[in-house]
Amino acid sequence: MNSDRTQAYGRIVKTLEDLGPAKLLDTEQVRIRDAADTLIFASDADRDVLAAVEDVHTLAGHLVESGRWTEERAAQLVDDVGACGPLAPVA
């Protein structure tokens, strides 16, 4: 874990505090927090990490399609969740 990952996690927590009650269902908040928790504690890009990122990406798309979030806000959420995770090895 490093400072960048913990800062990204902090941004997600702030998003959930600021927007969660008004713009997210309880189950959506849980999905986001679960994904962030999975990534922040992961040491490598395993199957659980990939599934968590994919789930948040799907949720973000739904939030945009339903008109509840802007594309920019949803993209920031996806980026922040991804930034919580381990860095992919450079090939």
Secondary structure, DSSP 8 states (H G I E B T S, - for coil): --HHHHHHHHHHHHHHHHHHHHHS-HHHHHHHHHHHHHHHH-SS--HHHHHHHHHHHHHHHHHHHTTSS-HHHHHHHHHHHHHHS------
